[in-house]
Amino acid sequence: MSRRFQFSLRAMLVAVVVAGVLLSWAANTAHFVEERKAVLRDFSGRLSVVHQLGDDAQVQELPWLRRAFGDEPIHALYDAVAEPDREYVQRLRRLFPEAQILLERDMKTMRLDPEWMARHAILSASTNGMPSGRRLNGTGPN
């Protein structure tokens, strides 16, 4: 009787544990990406997304697994609501750690140099004061 591939119970246990850890990491990453997409989809009327602030701006690179699940790096998010609730802002910061979160109340108190804003395409008159960039509902500039 010929023996085919044999392995011990310990080796099988190690392989199952390693596979489980890898699959749970992938599932957690997929859930994180889907949650980001859901927030962008659900709040598309009030959020403006800036994918890149200018030609010379460095956009933070995302891990390969997040890119594989269709995630995109976001440089800044602008929320036009004057007083967003605290939990909403914390959720945005948790889901978009690479993005700068700009709130309407902060924009009123910030003293931004207009030349710097124009160079980095932060605000555009064509978007009524909203940051330029791809709007999620397709109505903004690209």
C-alpha positions as CSV (number, residue, x, y, z in Angstrom):
1,M,0.0,0.0,0.0
2,S,1.6,3.3,-1.0
3,R,1.4,6.2,1.3
4,R,0.3,9.5,-0.1
5,F,0.9,12.9,1.5
6,Q,0.8,12.5,5.3
7,F,0.7,15.1,7.9
8,S,0.4,15.1,11.7
9,L,-2.6,16.3,13.6
10,R,-0.4,19.1,15.0
11,A,0.5,20.3,11.5
12,M,-3.2,20.3,10.5
13,L,-4.1,22.3,13.6
14,V,-1.4,24.9,12.8
15,A,-2.6,25.1,9.2
16,V,-6.2,25.6,10.3
17,V,-5.3,28.3,12.8
18,V,-3.1,30.2,10.3
19,A,-5.9,30.0,7.6
20,G,-8.4,31.2,10.2
21,V,-6.3,34.2,11.2
22,L,-5.7,35.1,7.5
23,L,-9.4,34.8,6.6
24,S,-10.5,36.8,9.7
25,W,-8.1,39.5,8.8
26,A,-9.4,39.6,5.2
27,A,-13.0,39.6,6.4
28,N,-12.3,42.4,8.9
29,T,-10.6,44.5,6.2
30,A,-13.6,43.8,3.8
31,H,-16.0,45.0,6.5
32,F,-14.0,48.1,7.1
33,V,-13.9,49.0,3.4
34,E,-17.7,48.3,3.0
35,E,-18.4,50.5,6.1
36,R,-16.3,53.4,4.5
37,K,-18.2,53.0,1.2
38,A,-21.5,53.0,3.1
39,V,-20.7,56.2,4.9
40,L,-19.7,57.9,1.6
41,R,-22.9,56.6,-0.1
42,D,-25.2,57.5,2.8
43,F,-23.9,61.0,3.3
44,S,-23.1,61.8,-0.3
45,G,-25.4,64.9,-0.2
46,R,-23.5,66.5,2.6
47,L,-19.9,65.2,2.2
48,S,-17.4,66.4,-0.3
49,V,-14.5,64.1,-1.0
50,V,-11.1,65.4,-2.0
51,H,-8.9,62.6,-3.4
52,Q,-5.8,64.8,-4.0
53,L,-5.1,68.4,-2.9
54,G,-2.9,69.3,-5.8
55,D,-0.3,68.0,-8.2
56,D,2.5,68.0,-5.6
57,A,0.4,66.6,-2.7
58,Q,1.3,63.1,-1.5
59,V,-1.7,60.9,-1.0
60,Q,-1.2,58.3,1.7
61,E,-0.9,54.8,0.2
62,L,-3.4,52.2,1.4
63,P,-2.5,48.7,2.3
64,W,-2.7,46.2,-0.6
65,L,-5.6,44.3,0.8
66,R,-7.8,47.4,1.2
67,R,-6.9,48.4,-2.4
68,A,-7.9,44.8,-3.5
69,F,-11.3,45.3,-1.9
70,G,-11.8,48.5,-3.9
71,D,-10.8,51.1,-1.3
72,E,-9.4,54.5,-2.4
73,P,-7.2,56.9,-0.4
74,I,-9.0,60.1,0.5
75,H,-7.1,63.2,1.3
76,A,-9.8,65.3,2.9
77,L,-13.5,65.2,3.7
78,Y,-15.6,68.3,4.0
79,D,-18.9,68.3,5.9
80,A,-21.1,71.3,5.2
81,V,-23.3,70.8,8.3
82,A,-22.7,73.6,10.8
83,E,-22.9,71.5,13.9
84,P,-22.5,67.7,13.2
85,D,-22.9,65.4,16.1
86,R,-19.8,64.3,18.0
87,E,-20.3,60.5,17.3
88,Y,-20.6,61.2,13.6
89,V,-17.3,63.1,13.5
90,Q,-15.6,60.4,15.6
91,R,-16.9,57.8,13.2
92,L,-15.5,59.7,10.2
93,R,-12.1,60.0,12.0
94,R,-12.1,56.2,12.7
95,L,-13.1,55.2,9.2
96,F,-10.9,57.7,7.3
97,P,-7.7,58.0,9.4
98,E,-5.7,59.1,6.3
99,A,-8.1,62.0,5.6
100,Q,-8.2,65.5,7.0
101,I,-11.8,66.1,8.3
102,L,-12.9,69.6,7.5
103,L,-16.1,70.8,9.2
104,E,-18.1,73.9,8.4
105,R,-17.6,75.3,11.9
106,D,-13.8,74.9,11.5
107,M,-13.8,76.5,8.1
108,K,-15.4,79.6,9.5
109,T,-12.7,80.0,12.2
110,M,-9.7,79.0,10.1
111,R,-7.6,81.7,8.5
112,L,-6.6,80.0,5.4
113,D,-4.4,81.8,2.9
114,P,-6.5,82.2,-0.3
115,E,-3.3,81.7,-2.4
116,W,-2.6,78.4,-0.7
117,M,-6.2,77.3,-1.1
118,A,-6.1,78.1,-4.8
119,R,-2.8,76.3,-5.3
120,H,-4.1,73.2,-3.5
121,A,-7.6,73.4,-4.9
122,I,-9.2,73.4,-1.4
123,L,-12.1,75.8,-2.2
124,S,-13.7,76.5,-5.5
125,A,-16.2,79.2,-6.3
126,S,-17.9,76.8,-8.7
127,T,-18.8,74.5,-5.8
128,N,-20.2,77.3,-3.6
129,G,-17.4,77.1,-1.1
130,M,-17.3,73.3,-1.0
131,P,-13.9,71.8,-1.5
132,S,-13.1,70.8,-5.0
133,G,-12.7,67.2,-5.9
134,R,-14.9,64.4,-7.0
135,R,-18.4,64.7,-5.4
136,L,-20.0,61.4,-4.6
137,N,-23.3,62.2,-6.2
138,G,-21.6,63.1,-9.5
139,T,-22.6,66.8,-9.4
140,G,-19.3,68.3,-8.5
141,P,-16.1,68.8,-10.5
142,N,-13.7,66.0,-11.2
